[in-house]
Amino acid sequence: MKILVGLSGGVDSAIAAYMLKQEGHQVECAFMRNWDSLVNNDILGNPTLDNAICTQQEDLNDAQIIADALGLKLHQVDFIKEYWDEVFQVFLDEYALGRTPNPDILCNKEIKFAHFYDYAMKHGFEMIATGHYAKVVHEPNTSYLYKAYDLNKDQTYFLGQISQTALHHTLFPLGEIDKTKVREIAEALNLEVAKKKDSTGICFIGERDFRSFLANYLPNKKGPIVNLENKQVLAQHNGVLYYTLGQRQGLNINHVAGPWFVCGKDIHTNTLYVVKGEDNPWLYSDACLVNKVYFFNPIDLSQPLDCHAKFRYRQKDIPVTITQDQNGLWVSYPDKIANVTPGQQAVFYLNDLCIGSGTIEEVYLKHQSLSQRLQEAI
């Protein structure tokens, strides 16, 4: 087959490309250019924003070295505007509402498995491939997404929103091997990226301080950090939008015995609420409402469905029951879970089969929403 591999400049996509070539496919690669601070600042009309710490050029250089070493053609594809409009602007809008979005999931849905997929199809490729750790099983009229063999690296959590159309034309060559084997292959090939550190965090932030970066786009207005249980002001925060439910680090209230955790925020009064102790009931919920739900294949929800869910990456599978009504998808987990967070993804599984995902709209405890509980406690 003629396959276009998304080559990021890292070891995973490099070995994905190598494996497909070894199988006899006609392989070419593409580096996706999704972020450019200077271009984005021009969009904002503000050329003074921090633009110094993006590793994209270094990654492009690594991708070219990999492609040359493997004897593969490298395309450079520009999705800067698409990324700004469909990923970064959504990211900012969600943060402005006090929610915590996941830009990696948005990037996969809107860029890698939409615009990149379209680019490949328009240029005569039959399939696309990436270095994600996941398995895909293709049948004549549909495809199924499964967890990777290397469960420690499994990335199906980030893939639960991609379209069935794109999935049906996608290969994940690393689905059956583990990370150690990937690095061993790279070392045997003398690839310079064999020991390259895995990328972490959000692409467009890089090694910058998260709050400092967001301050370029969302105002950092200081306000009180309040102990929800006795209303005592403990410290000042640097901008209520920058914190997420369950957060422990970066609160700067070490002068008061803790540990302290974010349990809520009021963007209207610019107040951040915290509680003491990781087992505090304020951190737990037993249900959530999920919207923007997507299933790879039709699911019968005429009756409640027992399955498993992940509410964040690397979380263990949680037994849940999902029920559909006019408000969205209700997900219940009677054993209670800490720090289920609006704006994040709930990804659903039947054993190792990933069936789809949706965005967490609100969390509940004993049929009462977190926002209602907060208002009553305040």
N, C-alpha and C positions, 0 to 999 in steps of 0.2 A: 504493500500500500504506500501511497504518498502521504507522509505525515509531517506536520509542522509542530516542532517541540518548543514550548515556551522556555527559553534558556535565561535563567536569572543571574548567572554568574556564580552560583553556588554549586556545591558538590552533588546535590540530589538531582537537579535537572540535568547536570552534565552526564551522570551515569544513566539517567532515563534515556537520553539521546543515544548514548553508546549502546545500550541494550537493544534498542530498536534497530540500530544500524546492524548490529550483530545478527539480528533475526532476518536480515535481508531486505528490510523496507527501504524505500527511497525517502531519506530523512533530510529535512532542512530545519534550521532553528530560527527563532525570532526573539529579540530582546525588546521588551515592552517598556517604553519610556512614559511613565505615568505622572511624574512629578518634576517640576522645574520651578524653583523658588522665584527666579527672576521673571518668568512668564506669569506665574500666579500673582506676583506682586503687581505686575502691570494690569492684570484683571481688576485688582483692588484699587488701582490708582495710587498705590503706596509702595514706592521702591525702597523704602528704608527697613523693611522687615528682615529679620534674621534669615540669611540664606547660605550660611557658610558650611553647614555640617550635613550634607547629603552625600551618601555613598554611591549615588547612581552612576557617576562617571567611572568610579573604580569598579563597580559591578559590570558595567558595559565592557570595560577593558578586559576583565576576567572572562566574560562571555565570549569575547572575540578570541582570546587565547585558547579557550576550550574548543570552540568551533574549529579553529585552525588545527589544533592537535588531533581532533577527530576527523578532520577532512570534510567538514560540513559547511554549507553556506549559512551565513548569518544575516537575517533581515533585521532592520531596526524599525520598529513600529511606534508611532507617536499617538498616545491616547491622553495627552495632558488635559485637554479641554474636557473630554469625556469623564476623566477621573475627577476633575474639579466639580463638574456639574452633578455627577451621579454618585460620587462617593464622598468627597471632602465636604461639599456643601450640605449634604444630608448629615454627615458627622457633626458639623457645626450646629445645624438646626436642632438636632437631637440633644446636644449638650446644652443649648440655650433653653431647652424645656426641662432641664434638670435630669435628663436620662443619660444612660451610658451605652452608646452604640458600639458595634464591633466593625471597624472599617475593613478588616481582612475578609469578613463574610460578604460585605458589600462589594469589595473589589473582585472577589471570585464571581459573584452573581452578575455584576454589571460590566466588568472589564475582561477578565481572563476567559470567562465562559459565555461571553456575549459579543463584545466588540472584537476581541482576539479570534474567537470562533468564526465570526462573520468574515474577518480578514482572511482566515485560512480557506474558508469555503469559496470566497470570491477569487482566490488565487490558485484554485485547482487542487487543493489538498483534500484527501478523503477523510482524514482524522486529525485531531490535535492531541497533544500529550503534554503532561507536566510532571514535575518531580514530587507531586503530592504522595503521601503514604496513604493509599486507599486501594480498594479493589473494585473493578467494574466487571459485571457479567453481561454480555450482549446476547440478546435473543433477537429473532428477525424483526419484531415490531416494537421492542422496548428494551430497556437496559436497567440493571439493578446495581446500586452502590452498597458495597460491603466494607466493614472495617478491615484495615490492613493486617497482614501477618504480624508485623511489629506493632503490637498494641501500645507500646510506650510512645511511639511516634505517630500513631493513627491520627489522620487529619480530616476524617469525615465530618467532624463538628463544623469545619469551615466550608464544607461543600454542600450543605443541606438545602441551599436555596438555588443551586444552579438548575437550569431548565433540563427537562427530559430530552429535548432536541439536542442540546449540547452534550449531555451525558452519553447519548447514543452514538456520538462521534468523537468520544474521548477515550484515551488509553492512559492508564496509570502503571507504568512499568515497574515501579518500586513496590507494588502491592504485595508481592510474595517474598520479599527479602527484608532484612533488618538493616539498621543504620551502620552497624559494624561492618557488614558485608559491603555496603555501598562505599565506605571509606577504603576498605581493602582493595576493591576494584580500582578506585581512583589512584591509589598508591601504586598498584601494579602497572597502571597506564602512565605513571609519572606525571599526572596532572597536578598543576600548581595548587589547585583548590582542594586537594585531598585532605588537608588539615585546616581548611578555612573554617572559621567559627560560624556556627549557624546564626542566621539573622534572628533577632528578637525584637519585640516591641513593634511599633507602628512605622511603616516605611518612611512616611513624610516627616516624622519627628526625629528619627535616627537616634543619635546619642544625646540630643538636647534634653534639658529638663522639661518634663511634660507641661507643667504649669506655665513656665516661661514661654513655651511655644504657643500655648493656647491664648496667652495674654495678648499676642499679636492680633488675634481675631475676635476674642470675647473679653470684655472688660473685666479686670480683676479688682472688684470692689471688696474691700475688707469688711468683715462683720463678725458677730459673736459666735463662738462655739459653746453650746449650752448643753448641760447635763439634763436630758429629757426628764429624768426621774425626780429631780429636786429643783429644776429651773435655774441652777447656779451657772453663771457665766465662767467658763474655765479658761478661755483663751480667745484669740482672734484668728479667724481663718483668712486665707488670701484670695478668696473668691469662691462662693458656695458652689458654682457650676463645676469646679475642678475636682470635686470629691465624689466618691461612689459608695453605695451601700456596702457595709462590712469592712470598709477601709480602716486599717489600723495605723499604718505608717504615715508619717508626715503631718500629724495633728499638732505636734509641738505642745503637748500638755503633760510632759514628763514630770512636771513639778507636783502633779496630783496623782496619787497611787492609782494604777490602772490594772490591766490594760483597758484602753478606751477604743470603741468602735463606732463608726458612723452608722446611725440607724435611720436617719431621715434628713431632709433639707427642705426649707421653705424659700423658694426663689423670690417670692414677693417681698418677704421681710429680710431676705439675705441672711437667714439664720441656719447654721449647721447644728444638727442635734446628734448627740453621742450618748452611749450607754456604756456601763462598765461590765467587763467580763464576756468571754467568748461564748458562754452558755446563756447569755441574757435572752429572755423570751422575745425582746423587741427585734432581735436579729433573725427570727424564724418565721416561716410561713408554712401553710399546709396546702395551698393551692395558688394557681396563678391563671390569669386570663391572657391568652396568646392570640395575636392577630397577624395579618400578612402571612397566613399559613400557606405553605406549598408542600404538596406530596408528589414524589416522583411518579407514582402510579396511583390509580383510584383506590381509596380506602373506604371501607364500609363503616360509617359512623352512625348508622341508624340505631345502634346500641353502643353503650360505653365500651371502649377498647382498652384492654390492659396491655401495656408495653413498657418500655424503659425510656428515660430521657436524660440528657445532659444539659445543665443550665450554664455551664462554663467549660472551657477546654480543660482536659485532664481530670475533670470530675468523674468519679465512679458512676456507673449506670444506676439511676434511681428508678425503682418501680413506681409507675404512675398509672392513672386511669384518665383517659381523655374522652371528653364529651363535647359534642357540637351543639350550639344553639345560636340564636340570632345575634348574640353579642360577640361571638367568636368561639375559640376553642378553649374549653375549661380543662385545666390540667390539675389533678389532685394527687397529693402525696401525703397520706395521713401520718406517716412517721415524722414529718416536718423536716425542712431543709433550711439551713442558714444562708442568708445573703443572696437569695434569688433576686435579680436586679432588673427593673424595668429598662427596656432598651436593648438588653442582651438577647441572645437567641436561646430558644428551647429546641433541641434537636432530638428527634424521636427514632427509636430503634425497636425492631423485632429480632431479638437475639443479636446477630452481627449485621443484620440488614438495616441500613439507614433508610427510613421511609420518607423523611422530610423534616421540615422545621418551620418555626415562626418566631415572631418578635414578642417578647414578654411586655405586655401592656401595663399590668398591675398585679401586685401580689396580695394575698389574702391570708388571714388567720381566723378560723372559726367564722367564715363568711363575711368578715369585715375587712375592707381594703386597708392597706398601709396608710394611704392619705387620710382616710376617715379616722383611723386610730390616732394618727398624729394630731389631727385637729382637735380631737376630744382630749388628748393628753395635754395639749398646749393650753 
